[in-house]
Amino acid sequence: MRILAIIPARGGSKGVPGKNIKILGDMPLIAYSINQANESQLITKTIISTDDASIIKIAKEYYVEIPFVRPIELASDAASSISVVQHAIAFFEDNNEFFDAVCLLQPTSPFREKGFIDKAISTFMNTDCDALVSVLKVPHEFNPHWVFEVNDSNCLQIATGEKEIIKRRQDLPNAFFRDGSIYLTKVETIKKGSFYGKKLTYIESNPDLYINIDTQEDWEKAEQKLPIILSKI
């Protein structure tokens, strides 16, 4: 499969201003995802999609392709990730370059184990699914079988729709949440407006590496975890 890795990095960031090029440890945040993509043996091409001149300048120092400047209408808070990826696919197809799937690597999830990207791609290649996402297990206390919603009578009901609650933790089925580290999707699925399609598979991430940087508090957590994490990524 021909895999296009896209690292999306717009300039505007309210939670942590300039976070994509802010120094985390000894390099800009975006460099973690760039370096990991460059180490992959299965990614065909890696690009940055950005609207920001400062990000372009820094990214070029890490040997990654910036084939276009993202249009301003795709750089606002309201712009969807799927539109950003569709734009990149259309750009390459207009230039007679075609890919089978896209690997979306969000710079705000910078910590991935060595070889994790290729492990995800190999898993994806060996299925007939439309997409793959990286996930982590939901703690048992937040398992959907133990979560309640308020119904029309202002009473609690089990979120799964079951009538009786599962009593023992050991009997709970595994549940997962997207950790944001990797999205792998067939191009034909993305063109239909979805990252997930009808058949979605998964790969489990290392929970010790989990961070999703949206706020200053998240950034500080990343800085605290970095000395331990560096030996694993």
Residue frames as qw, qx, qy, qz and C-alpha x, y, z in Angstrom:
[[0.000, 0.886, 0.463, 0.000, 0.00, 0.00, 0.00],
 [0.342, 0.407, -0.042, 0.846, 1.06, 3.55, -0.69],
 [0.406, -0.706, -0.508, 0.280, 0.68, 5.42, 2.59],
 [0.172, 0.645, -0.013, 0.744, 0.57, 9.20, 2.85],
 [0.463, -0.472, -0.533, 0.528, 1.42, 10.42, 6.36],
 [0.016, 0.735, 0.178, 0.654, -0.09, 13.81, 7.15],
 [0.409, -0.341, -0.505, 0.679, 0.97, 15.85, 10.17],
 [0.002, -0.806, -0.388, -0.446, -1.60, 18.65, 10.56],
 [0.487, -0.379, -0.304, 0.725, -0.30, 21.78, 12.27],
 [0.117, 0.837, 0.314, 0.434, -2.18, 25.04, 11.99],
 [0.322, 0.384, -0.305, 0.810, -0.77, 28.22, 13.42],
 [0.408, -0.518, 0.081, -0.747, -3.62, 29.29, 15.69],
 [0.602, -0.211, -0.745, 0.194, -3.67, 27.65, 19.12],
 [0.339, -0.730, -0.005, -0.594, -5.53, 29.14, 22.06],
 [0.864, -0.486, -0.135, -0.015, -4.84, 26.54, 24.78],
 [0.672, -0.457, 0.237, 0.532, -1.05, 26.62, 24.36],
 [0.367, 0.888, -0.077, -0.267, -0.06, 29.49, 22.02],
 [0.360, 0.728, -0.571, -0.121, 2.37, 28.38, 19.32],
 [0.777, -0.364, 0.491, -0.150, 2.38, 24.85, 20.72],
 [0.932, 0.353, 0.073, 0.041, 3.33, 23.06, 17.49],
 [0.620, 0.560, -0.286, 0.469, 6.76, 24.71, 17.48],
 [0.454, -0.779, 0.287, -0.323, 7.10, 25.27, 21.22],
 [0.372, 0.460, -0.784, 0.189, 10.16, 23.48, 22.61],
 [0.877, -0.375, 0.071, -0.291, 9.38, 20.29, 24.53],
 [0.890, -0.233, 0.198, 0.338, 12.57, 18.84, 25.96],
 [0.375, -0.479, 0.377, 0.698, 15.17, 19.66, 23.34],
 [0.115, 0.083, 0.664, 0.734, 13.06, 20.06, 20.20],
 [0.429, 0.003, -0.057, -0.901, 9.78, 21.54, 18.92],
 [0.652, 0.079, 0.603, -0.454, 6.63, 19.57, 19.61],
 [0.777, 0.508, -0.056, -0.367, 6.01, 18.89, 15.91],
 [0.265, 0.623, -0.732, -0.071, 9.47, 17.34, 15.54],
 [0.478, -0.180, 0.820, -0.257, 8.48, 14.26, 17.57],
 [0.759, 0.414, 0.425, -0.268, 5.88, 13.23, 14.99],
 [0.518, 0.762, -0.334, -0.197, 8.12, 14.18, 12.07],
 [0.035, -0.567, 0.822, -0.042, 11.02, 12.08, 13.36],
 [0.589, 0.009, 0.769, -0.248, 8.78, 9.09, 14.06],
 [0.741, 0.588, 0.181, -0.268, 7.28, 9.27, 10.56],
 [0.361, 0.770, -0.513, -0.120, 10.74, 9.57, 9.01],
 [0.263, -0.409, 0.866, -0.114, 11.82, 6.40, 10.85],
 [0.793, 0.221, 0.438, -0.362, 8.93, 4.41, 9.37],
 [0.252, -0.217, 0.819, 0.467, 9.72, 1.80, 6.74],
 [0.254, 0.440, 0.853, 0.118, 6.11, 1.59, 5.51],
 [0.181, 0.828, 0.244, -0.472, 5.14, 5.24, 5.01],
 [0.653, 0.481, 0.360, 0.461, 5.53, 6.27, 1.36],
 [0.235, 0.507, 0.022, 0.829, 5.55, 10.05, 1.89],
 [0.337, -0.610, -0.533, 0.480, 5.27, 12.34, 4.91],
 [0.158, 0.545, 0.198, 0.799, 4.00, 15.91, 4.67],
 [0.092, -0.366, -0.502, 0.778, 3.07, 18.81, 6.91],
 [0.017, 0.671, 0.555, 0.492, -0.25, 20.54, 6.29],
 [0.321, -0.562, -0.362, 0.671, -0.02, 24.03, 7.73],
 [0.217, 0.893, 0.305, 0.250, -0.98, 27.63, 7.09],
 [0.403, -0.903, 0.059, 0.140, 1.80, 29.08, 9.22],
 [0.524, 0.751, -0.343, 0.208, 5.16, 30.41, 7.98],
 [0.269, -0.675, 0.618, -0.300, 6.88, 29.81, 11.32],
 [0.856, -0.094, 0.483, -0.161, 5.81, 26.16, 11.34],
 [0.819, 0.569, -0.030, 0.062, 7.01, 25.76, 7.74],
 [0.209, 0.808, -0.493, 0.247, 10.42, 27.20, 8.66],
 [0.483, -0.492, 0.669, -0.276, 10.88, 24.90, 11.67],
 [0.912, 0.130, 0.346, -0.176, 9.49, 21.80, 9.94],
 [0.693, 0.676, -0.247, 0.042, 11.96, 22.14, 7.05],
 [0.066, -0.710, 0.663, -0.230, 14.80, 21.78, 9.55],
 [0.606, -0.196, 0.733, -0.239, 13.54, 18.24, 10.25],
 [0.025, 0.229, -0.841, -0.489, 13.56, 17.05, 6.63],
 [0.352, 0.449, 0.798, -0.196, 9.86, 16.83, 5.91],
 [0.166, 0.292, 0.565, 0.754, 7.97, 17.88, 2.81],
 [0.182, 0.580, 0.424, -0.672, 5.65, 20.91, 2.85],
 [0.364, 0.254, 0.690, 0.572, 4.10, 20.67, -0.65],
 [0.058, -0.660, -0.426, -0.616, 1.55, 23.48, -0.17],
 [0.047, -0.072, 0.458, -0.885, 0.37, 26.17, 2.22],
 [0.014, 0.467, 0.877, -0.109, -2.96, 25.19, 3.69],
 [0.052, -0.564, -0.382, -0.730, -5.80, 27.49, 2.51],
 [0.093, -0.242, 0.411, -0.874, -6.97, 30.00, 5.11],
 [0.703, -0.216, -0.119, -0.667, -10.48, 28.52, 5.18],
 [0.889, -0.097, -0.447, 0.008, -8.97, 25.24, 6.42],
 [0.472, 0.219, -0.519, 0.678, -6.95, 26.88, 9.19],
 [0.367, -0.487, 0.129, -0.782, -9.73, 28.15, 11.48],
 [0.325, -0.158, 0.791, -0.493, -11.11, 26.59, 14.66],
 [0.739, 0.264, 0.275, -0.555, -14.16, 25.55, 12.66],
 [0.551, 0.488, -0.603, -0.308, -12.21, 23.64, 9.98],
 [0.936, -0.200, 0.209, -0.201, -12.59, 19.87, 10.28],
 [0.428, -0.495, 0.711, 0.257, -9.70, 17.41, 10.20],
 [0.672, 0.316, 0.656, 0.133, -11.41, 15.43, 7.44],
 [0.419, 0.898, 0.122, -0.050, -11.50, 18.55, 5.21],
 [0.160, -0.826, 0.502, 0.200, -7.79, 19.12, 5.81],
 [0.544, -0.192, 0.790, 0.207, -6.99, 15.54, 4.78],
 [0.613, 0.601, 0.511, 0.030, -9.31, 15.66, 1.77],
 [0.216, 0.948, -0.146, -0.182, -7.53, 18.81, 0.63],
 [0.295, -0.617, 0.689, 0.238, -4.14, 17.07, 0.79],
 [0.622, 0.155, 0.756, 0.132, -5.40, 14.04, -1.15],
 [0.503, 0.803, 0.314, -0.060, -6.91, 16.29, -3.83],
 [0.007, -0.888, 0.373, 0.270, -3.65, 18.25, -4.13],
 [0.377, -0.387, 0.797, 0.269, -1.63, 15.12, -4.88],
 [0.580, 0.388, 0.713, 0.072, -4.22, 13.60, -7.20],
 [0.358, 0.907, 0.088, -0.201, -4.31, 16.86, -9.15],
 [0.056, 0.791, -0.581, -0.181, -0.57, 16.33, -9.58],
 [0.832, 0.270, -0.444, -0.194, -1.01, 12.66, -10.62],
 [0.190, 0.312, -0.842, 0.397, 0.22, 11.17, -7.35],
 [0.740, -0.319, -0.289, -0.516, -2.06, 8.63, -5.72],
 [0.058, -0.328, 0.823, -0.461, -2.17, 6.89, -2.36],
 [0.478, -0.261, -0.818, -0.187, -4.10, 3.95, -0.95],
 [0.542, -0.677, -0.485, 0.113, -4.39, 5.23, 2.62],
 [0.048, 0.764, -0.211, 0.607, -3.61, 8.16, 4.89],
 [0.646, -0.319, -0.530, 0.447, -1.82, 7.94, 8.22],
 [0.124, -0.852, -0.050, -0.507, -2.81, 10.97, 10.31],
 [0.652, -0.163, -0.457, 0.583, -0.25, 11.81, 13.01],
 [0.191, -0.923, -0.190, -0.275, -1.39, 14.58, 15.33],
 [0.416, 0.468, -0.451, 0.635, 1.54, 16.52, 16.82],
 [0.447, -0.556, 0.255, -0.653, -0.46, 16.99, 20.02],
 [0.944, -0.263, 0.171, -0.106, 0.04, 13.25, 20.70],
 [0.297, 0.805, -0.511, -0.039, 3.84, 13.24, 20.38],
 [0.305, -0.484, 0.808, -0.139, 4.82, 10.09, 22.25],
 [0.926, 0.202, -0.117, -0.296, 4.72, 6.86, 20.23],
 [0.765, -0.400, 0.479, 0.160, 6.83, 3.80, 20.93],
 [0.007, 0.524, -0.697, -0.489, 9.63, 2.94, 18.53],
 [0.023, 0.012, -0.937, -0.348, 8.16, 0.98, 15.63],
 [0.311, 0.398, 0.690, -0.518, 4.57, 1.71, 16.66],
 [0.448, 0.544, -0.127, -0.698, 3.65, 3.42, 13.39],
 [0.360, 0.326, -0.793, -0.369, 4.84, 0.48, 11.29],
 [0.080, 0.112, 0.955, -0.263, 3.15, -1.96, 13.65],
 [0.413, 0.486, 0.413, -0.651, -0.12, -0.07, 13.12],
 [0.460, 0.518, -0.401, -0.599, 0.32, -0.02, 9.34],
 [0.174, 0.191, -0.957, -0.132, 1.12, -3.75, 9.25],
 [0.241, 0.280, 0.818, -0.440, -1.97, -4.49, 11.33],
 [0.454, 0.559, 0.121, -0.683, -4.06, -2.37, 8.99],
 [0.348, 0.459, -0.659, -0.485, -2.63, -3.99, 5.86],
 [0.114, 0.058, -0.992, 0.005, -3.50, -7.45, 7.18],
 [0.298, 0.425, 0.703, -0.486, -7.21, -6.64, 7.59],
 [0.163, 0.442, 0.636, 0.611, -9.99, -5.78, 5.18],
 [0.143, -0.746, -0.489, 0.428, -11.09, -2.86, 7.36],
 [0.286, 0.865, 0.226, 0.346, -11.68, 0.67, 6.17],
 [0.009, 0.818, -0.286, 0.499, -9.67, 2.22, 8.97],
 [0.726, -0.223, -0.512, 0.401, -7.58, 1.68, 12.10],
 [0.170, -0.853, 0.130, -0.477, -7.29, 3.86, 15.20],
 [0.411, 0.178, -0.715, 0.537, -4.97, 3.69, 18.17],
 [0.597, -0.610, -0.259, -0.453, -6.78, 3.16, 21.45],
 [0.077, 0.290, -0.768, 0.566, -6.39, 2.76, 25.19],
 [0.357, -0.403, -0.842, 0.006, -8.57, 0.75, 27.55],
 [0.347, -0.640, -0.072, -0.681, -11.28, 2.62, 29.41],
 [0.020, -0.229, 0.784, -0.577, -10.82, 2.33, 33.20],
 [0.184, -0.326, -0.926, -0.058, -13.45, -0.04, 34.59],
 [0.001, 0.516, 0.552, -0.655, -15.20, 2.70, 36.58],
 [0.285, 0.512, -0.121, -0.801, -15.93, 4.49, 33.29],
 [0.142, 0.067, 0.923, 0.351, -16.87, 1.39, 31.31],
 [0.361, -0.120, -0.315, -0.870, -20.09, 2.15, 29.34],
 [0.565, -0.324, -0.742, -0.158, -21.82, -0.77, 31.10],
 [0.438, -0.465, -0.547, 0.541, -21.33, 1.16, 34.36],
 [0.063, -0.050, 0.044, 0.996, -22.16, 4.60, 32.97],
 [0.148, 0.610, 0.742, -0.237, -25.63, 6.13, 33.34],
 [0.027, 0.255, 0.330, 0.908, -27.70, 8.58, 31.32],
 [0.263, 0.289, 0.515, -0.763, -30.75, 10.57, 32.41],
 [0.139, 0.367, 0.835, 0.386, -33.94, 9.51, 30.65],
 [0.144, -0.488, -0.352, -0.786, -37.11, 11.49, 29.90],
 [0.611, -0.658, -0.411, -0.154, -38.44, 10.73, 33.40],
 [0.062, -0.821, 0.401, -0.402, -35.31, 12.27, 34.96],
 [0.872, -0.383, 0.302, -0.053, -34.22, 8.82, 36.13],
 [0.087, -0.633, 0.721, 0.268, -30.91, 7.12, 35.50],
 [0.953, 0.230, 0.136, -0.143, -30.61, 4.36, 32.92],
 [0.688, -0.313, 0.481, 0.444, -27.57, 2.33, 31.87],
 [0.167, 0.668, -0.332, -0.645, -25.91, 3.99, 28.89],
 [0.047, -0.182, 0.901, 0.390, -25.75, 0.70, 26.95],
 [0.606, -0.062, -0.324, -0.724, -29.53, 0.24, 27.19],
 [0.441, -0.058, -0.887, 0.121, -29.28, -2.86, 29.39],
 [0.568, -0.629, -0.272, -0.456, -31.91, -3.35, 32.08],
 [0.820, -0.560, -0.031, 0.118, -29.60, -4.92, 34.66],
 [0.058, 0.885, -0.461, 0.042, -26.16, -3.65, 35.60],
 [0.811, 0.212, -0.495, 0.228, -23.14, -5.96, 35.36],
 [0.636, -0.767, -0.034, -0.077, -22.26, -6.48, 39.01],
 [0.785, -0.425, 0.224, 0.392, -18.67, -7.69, 38.89],
 [0.066, 0.828, -0.374, -0.412, -15.76, -5.78, 37.44],
 [0.365, -0.288, 0.835, 0.294, -14.32, -9.05, 36.15],
 [0.486, 0.446, 0.750, 0.050, -17.40, -9.57, 33.96],
 [0.249, 0.833, 0.028, -0.493, -17.13, -6.22, 32.17],
 [0.789, 0.439, 0.246, 0.352, -16.15, -6.47, 28.49],
 [0.467, -0.247, 0.119, 0.841, -13.16, -4.41, 27.45],
 [0.270, 0.910, 0.315, 0.002, -13.98, -0.92, 26.26],
 [0.607, -0.034, 0.157, 0.778, -11.61, 1.46, 24.49],
 [0.145, 0.927, 0.170, -0.302, -11.23, 5.16, 23.71],
 [0.659, 0.627, 0.016, 0.416, -9.29, 6.81, 20.88],
 [0.593, -0.587, -0.059, 0.548, -6.01, 8.18, 22.20],
 [0.254, 0.943, -0.004, -0.214, -5.32, 10.37, 19.15],
 [0.481, -0.546, 0.545, 0.417, -1.90, 8.89, 18.37],
 [0.101, -0.163, 0.782, 0.593, -2.65, 7.30, 14.98],
 [0.672, 0.460, 0.340, -0.469, -5.51, 7.30, 12.47],
 [0.162, -0.220, 0.800, 0.534, -5.09, 5.09, 9.39],
 [0.570, 0.503, 0.453, -0.466, -7.81, 5.29, 6.75],
 [0.527, 0.273, 0.643, 0.484, -8.25, 4.19, 3.16],
 [0.034, -0.148, 0.209, 0.966, -8.38, 7.11, 0.74],
 [0.249, -0.335, -0.701, -0.578, -11.70, 5.94, -0.67],
 [0.380, -0.608, -0.660, 0.222, -13.19, 6.13, 2.84],
 [0.245, -0.428, -0.145, 0.858, -11.82, 9.63, 3.43],
 [0.043, -0.077, -0.476, -0.875, -13.32, 10.78, 0.14],
 [0.354, -0.525, -0.712, -0.303, -16.72, 9.71, 1.53],
 [0.236, -0.701, 0.078, -0.668, -16.19, 12.04, 4.49],
 [0.835, -0.522, 0.010, -0.174, -15.17, 9.59, 7.21],
 [0.031, 0.669, -0.725, 0.160, -12.03, 8.59, 9.12],
 [0.495, -0.218, 0.772, -0.334, -13.67, 5.35, 10.26],
 [0.401, 0.121, -0.746, -0.518, -15.78, 3.86, 7.48],
 [0.819, -0.237, -0.177, -0.492, -18.02, 0.87, 8.17],
 [0.944, -0.158, -0.229, 0.179, -15.29, -1.50, 9.37],
 [0.028, -0.863, 0.362, -0.350, -12.91, -0.12, 11.98],
 [0.874, -0.137, -0.373, 0.280, -10.04, -1.99, 13.60],
 [0.327, -0.917, 0.151, -0.169, -7.59, -0.88, 16.31],
 [0.697, 0.219, -0.490, 0.476, -4.17, -1.09, 17.87],
 [0.572, -0.780, -0.231, 0.102, -3.52, -0.58, 21.58],
 [0.268, 0.778, -0.311, 0.476, -1.08, 2.14, 22.58],
 [0.553, -0.070, -0.604, 0.570, 1.23, 2.10, 25.57],
 [0.307, -0.856, -0.395, -0.130, -0.72, 3.84, 28.36],
 [0.592, -0.530, -0.072, 0.602, 2.52, 5.09, 29.93],
 [0.358, 0.008, 0.326, 0.875, 3.08, 7.30, 26.87],
 [0.065, 0.720, 0.637, 0.267, -0.38, 8.81, 26.70],
 [0.117, -0.514, -0.194, 0.827, -0.67, 12.57, 26.48],
 [0.286, 0.655, 0.548, 0.435, -2.92, 14.80, 24.39],
 [0.318, -0.274, -0.170, 0.892, -1.72, 18.38, 24.57],
 [0.042, 0.727, 0.531, 0.434, -4.59, 20.87, 24.44],
 [0.332, -0.922, -0.112, -0.167, -3.99, 22.99, 27.55],
 [0.104, 0.759, -0.527, 0.369, -1.09, 24.44, 29.52],
 [0.704, -0.406, 0.501, -0.297, -1.71, 21.77, 32.15],
 [0.960, 0.251, 0.121, 0.018, -1.31, 19.09, 29.47],
 [0.513, 0.733, -0.336, 0.295, 1.96, 20.69, 28.39],
 [0.264, -0.680, 0.568, -0.382, 3.28, 20.63, 31.95],
 [0.895, -0.142, 0.383, -0.179, 2.35, 16.94, 32.27],
 [0.851, 0.500, -0.077, 0.144, 4.24, 16.21, 29.06],
 [0.203, 0.772, -0.476, 0.369, 7.33, 17.97, 30.43],
 [0.575, -0.510, 0.538, -0.346, 7.11, 15.96, 33.65],
 [0.942, 0.066, 0.312, -0.103, 6.78, 12.63, 31.81],
 [0.588, 0.751, -0.294, -0.059, 9.46, 13.33, 29.22],
 [0.084, -0.657, 0.744, -0.089, 12.56, 12.04, 31.10],
 [0.618, -0.067, 0.764, -0.175, 10.95, 8.60, 31.53],
 [0.747, 0.551, 0.281, -0.244, 9.39, 8.53, 28.07],
 [0.271, 0.802, -0.449, -0.285, 12.53, 9.37, 26.06],
 [0.251, -0.377, 0.887, 0.090, 13.91, 5.85, 26.46],
 [0.529, 0.280, 0.788, -0.145, 10.77, 4.36, 24.88],
 [0.521, 0.773, 0.251, -0.260, 10.18, 6.56, 21.83]]
